[in-house]
Amino acid sequence: FLATLTYDTLRFEYEDFPETKEPVWILGRKYSVFTEKEEILLDVTSRLWFTYRKNFPAIGGTGPTSDTGWGCMLRCGQMIFAQALVCRHLGRDWRWIKGKRQMDNYVSVLNAFIDKKDSYYSIHQIAQMGVGEGKSIGQWYGPNTVAQVLKKLATFDTWSSLAVHIAMDNTVVMEEIRRLCQSSMPCTGAAACPALESDVLYNGCPEDVGLRERLTLWKPLVLLIPLRLGLTEINEAYIETLKHCFMMPQSLGVIGGKPNSAHYFIGYVGEELIYLDPHTTQPAVEPSDSGCLPDESFHCQHPPCRMSIAELDPSIAVGFFCNTEADFNDWCQQIKKLSLVRGALPMFELVERQPSHFSNPDILNLTPDSSDADRLERFFDSEDEDFEILSL
């Protein structure tokens, strides 16, 4: 089933987008359906779109050569992380134009996700790193598992030098994040920071403005927050708060979906979420003889999918990217203001330092025969309705 056929069968005119005065929000950007349809489509098309692939090199040398049927959450994890890398290396305003030669940084970002064992965030790396999280290769992931795996993989990506924080127990601890992001970066040579030799902007600072000193001040933050917003369906009280997350300029979107069917949510309009769907199987892509990477299949060139917010599975992970310390401080202020919005129940707590009942973040109040990993797995990755509610 060719990808081109898939595109054609899904193609519908933008009139299908609701003719509404409600704004369309895409990853912190506000659009009008009436006057900015082209801009909406261009923004969506510019996001990196990762789907099922087939005929890639066998995972682990002898494992699967396709992720059809099991890799949808892994692909969503790739999409939310790719958005972080796009913001990091290209900026939120960057746009992909079909057929136009792209800058080197774009090629480097895309190469980090190609289906081969030596790409930083390939399906191969995610699946094999997941074994350490208790997931066998070919097993379905939940949002928390893919977040934990991506955090581990990011430590090898010295080019991006990201600080990845996963906020557990519905609590974001500002002190922990500042400690993580303000840690000094090794930057003694080109190998540690290969992009230093180019004219790339780091944290908005050109190379010649004390770049090495600035790099020790703040590592760009990827903040992932696994949440459970209800029992078997999303609690309506969280819907307004969830919408506000897509309005923040730091938004990386949300990974989640329906039970065992993951989507990457990039915005909303009215009471509908806008998402990219990984459930299309395309052939694996290899660089051409000239070294160029055919990239059209990594951009969704039809209007995005939509679904009612009420249909969202309550197990999700929300993502944010703070390129500078000022971005993080601004994000904190927005989260604090959210608590004042009438009818909006906070999805997580923002605190300055670790609450006393979490005196040791590695040791939670567990029954003697369960482990932290087991508890998180039950809580965030329940693949059916047979999960238990645990009180901490």
N, C-alpha and C positions, 0 to 999 in steps of 0.2 A: 504494500500500500504506500504509494509514493507521497512524500511530504507535500509535493505540489498539489496533489489531489486533496490532501487534507486541508491545505490552505483554501482551495476553491470551494470545498464543501462547507467551510466555515464562513466564507466571505459573505458579509451582508453590509448594506449601505449604512452610513452613519446616522441616517434617519432612525435606525433601530435604537440609537441612543435616545433616551427619553427627552422629548422636547419640553424641557422644564426650566424654570427660572432658578432652580436649585443649582448652586455651584458644583462643578466637578473638581474634586481634590485628588491630585496625583502626587504622592511623596512630597508633601509640603508646598505644592504649587496649586493655585486656585485658577480655574478656567470657567468660561461661560460656554455652554453648549451652542448658543446662538451665534456667537461671534468668533469662537476660537476652536472650531472643530479640527482644523488642520494642525493647530498647535498641540491639541490633546493627542491626536494620532501620532504625531512626530515624537512626543514625549514618551508615549507607550512603546512605540517601535524602537526607540533608542535604548530601552532597558535590555539587558542581556537575558535571553530566553533560553532556558535549558530544559530539554525534553528527554523522554526515553530515547535511547539510541540502540542500534543493533550493529553487529559485526565489528565491535571494537576489540582490541587485544584482550585475551582472557584475563580476568581479574585473578591476581596471584599466580598467573601462568597456566593454571588448569581450571579456573573457575568460569563463571558466566561470561558470555560475549555480548549479552544484552541485558538491560535492566528493566525491560518491559514487565509490568505487573508488580514490581517490588521497589523500584527506585524513585517513586514520585516525591517522597519527602526529602530524599537526598538531593534531587534536582531543585526542589524549592530552597533547600539550604544553600545550594550553589547560587541561586538567583539572588537571595537576600545578601549573601556575602559579596557577590559580584557587584551589586549596587554600592556596597561599602568601598570596594576597590575603585569603582568608577568615580565616586565622590573624592576619593583619596588622590587619584592620579590624573583625573580628567576634569573634575568639578561637576556639580549638579546641573550646570547650564549646558554641558556638552551634549551634542546631538549627533546621531548616526544618520548619514545620508547614503542611501543605496548607490553603489557604484563609485562613490568618492573614495579616493585614497585616504586611509586613516593614519593618524599619527602613531608613532612607535609605541607610546604608552598604552594606547588602545589595544594594539596587537599583543603587548605583554600581558595586559589584563586578561584578554581572551585566552591566551596560551596557558594561563594558570588554571584553566578549567577544562582543557581538552581531554578527551577520553584516552589517556595513556598513563602508565604507572608513575612517570616522573613529573607530572604536573602537580603543582602545590595542592590544588583543591579538586582533583579529578575524581570521578566516580570510583576509580580504583583506590585512591588514597582514603576517601571517606569510608568505603566499604571495609577496607582492611583495618583502618584505625578503629572502626566500630566494634571490631572483635574484642578490643580491650574494654569496651563499654557493655560487653555481654551480648552483642548482636552478631549472629553468624552471617556470613556473606550471603546475600539474597533475602535476608529477613527484613521485614518492614520496620521503619524507624518512626518514632514520634518526634515532636518538635524539640523536646529537651535533649534527646540523644544526639540529633544532628547538630544542635548548638554546641554541645560538649565536644563533639568530634572536630568541628570547625575551629573551636578555640585551640585545640591541640595542634592542628595542622598549621594554624597561623604563626606558630612559633618558628616554623621553618622558612617563612616568607620574609626574609630580611629586607627585600626590596620595599615592601609595604610598611614594615615596622609598626604593626598595629598593636594596640593594647586591647585585648578582647576580655570583656567582663560579662559573666553570666550571673544575673541577680537571682538568687534562689529564695524560696520561702516568701515570695511576693514582696520582697524588701530590697530596695536599692540603697546601699550604704555609701554616701558621698565620700567619706574618708577613705574607704577601700579603693574607690575609683581614682581619687587624686593620688594616692600612694602608687597605684599601678601605672598611671599615665605620666607621673613626674619622675619615674625611675630613669636613671641615666642610660643613654643608648651607646653601645660600643660603636664608634664611628671612626676608626683609625685608618681605614683604607677603603679602596674602591670595592673590595669584596663584601665588606659589611654594608656599605651604602652605595650600590652600583650606580644609582641615578645621580649621585653628586656631580658627576662629570658633565651632565647635561644641564640645560637651562630650565629644568623643571622647577615649579614653585612648590615648596614644602610649607604647609600651613600658611600659605599665602605670602611667604617671605622669599624673595629671590635669593639665589645662592650667595650673592656678595654682601648680604646684610647679616653678618655674623651667624651664618646658617648652622655651623657646628655647635655654637653655644645655644642657639634656639632649639636644636633638636633634643637637648637634654632637658628642656622645660616641659614639654608635653608631647607624649606619643598620641597620635590620633586614636580615638576611642571607638570601638564597636561594642555597643551595649545590647545584649540580648536578654530578654526577660521572659522565661517560660511561665505561663499562667494557666490556671483552670478557672474559667468564668461561669461555672455552673456544674450541674451534675450530668445530665444526659443532653441538655441543650443550654444555649447561652442564656444567662440571666439578663432580662431586659434592662435592668438597672445599670449594666456596664456599657450599653450600646453607645450612649453619648460620649463617654470617656474614650471608647475605642475609636470613634470618629475623630475626636480631637487629636489622637496620635497621628493620623494621616495629614493633619493640618500643620504639624510642626515642621519647620525647615530641616530639622535633624532626622526626619523619618526615613527609615529603611524599609518600611512596610511590615507585613505580618506573614508568618508561615503558619499554616493550619489547614482547615478545609472541612471535609466531611469524614466520618469514620473510614480509615484506610484509603482515603482518596485526598491527597494533599494538593493545595494550591498556594500560589504566592500572591498575596493581596497587596495591591499598590495604591489603592485609593477607594473613594466611594462617591456616589451621587444619590441624594435622597436617602432611601432606606436600602440601597443596594451597594454591595461591595464590588469593586473592580479588581479583576485578578488575571494573572497569566497562568495558563494550565499546562502542566508538563506531560499530560496524557496523550501525546502524539509520538509515535515511533518513527524516527528518522535514521537514515544511514549514518554511521560514524564518519566524521570529517577528518581528513588527513591533509597536511600542508602539500601544496603543489610542488613540482620539481623546482620551481623558482623560489620556494620557501614561503610563498604567499598562502594565507589561510582563507579558503572560501568561507565567508562569514554570514551570508544571507540567511542561512537556516538558524542562526542564533538571534534573530530579531523577528518578533511577531508582527507580521505586516498586514494583519487584519484587525478590525476593532476588537478590543479586549472582551473577555467574558465577564458576565455579571451574575450575581446571585443575591438573594435576600439575606440581610445580615442575620435574620432570625434563624436561618438554616446553618449557620456556622457552628462547627463542632466546638465545644467549650475549651478544648485543649489547644492552645496556640503558643507561639513565641512572638513577641513584639521586638522590633529592632530599631536602633537609633545610631547615628554616626555623628560624633563631635570631633571636628578636625582640629579645633583649638580649645584652649581652656575657656575662652570667652563663649564658645559654642556650648560647652558643658554647663557653664554658669547660667546661660540663657535658658537652656533646657530645664534646669532645676527650677528656675523661676516660673516657667510655663506649667510645669507639673504642679507646683504649689498653687498657682492660680486655678488649675483644673479642679482642685478640691472645693472651690467656691462656686462652681457651676451647679445651678439648681437641677436636681434630678439626675445628676451624674455620680455614680458610685465609683470611688477610686479603684483601679484594678490592682494597684500595688502601692506600697508605702515608701515614701522617700524620707530617709533619716540621715542625720549627720554622722553618727557613729553606730557601731554594732550594738544592737539591743542587748541588755544584760542577760536575757534568757537564751541568747546565742553566744554565750561566753566563749565557747570554742566552736568556730564555724564548721569544724570537721566532725564534731560529735553532737548529734542531735538526740532528742529523747526517743530512743528506739527500743523496741522490745528486744530481749536478749537474742532471739533467733533471727533477727532481720538485720540487713546492712543498709547503709545510706543509699547505695546504688539501687537496692531492691525497692526501698521506699520511694525514691524519685521515679523509678520505672513504673511502679504501680500508680503513682500520682499523676505523672505527666504523659505517660505513654500507654495508657490503657487502650487496648485495641478492641475492646468490647465494653459492655456496660457492667461487667463484673469487677468493679474496683471498689475499694473501701475508702471511706472518708477518715482521714487521720487527723487527730487534734494534737498540735504541738504545745 
